[in-house]
């Protein structure tokens, strides 16, 4: 997670954990605040589907 946070220039470990687990399981993420999650997701080999609710 530290590497992902560093690449994205982010610091929220919880956001990184959510994105990594979603990528690992192939699950979408539903959130009211998608901006940071999308930024992190863009640094993964396969970006995660993130939907605003």
Beta strands, then each sheet from edge to edge (+ up, - down):
strand 1: 29-31
strand 2: 50-52
sheet 1: 1+ 2+
end
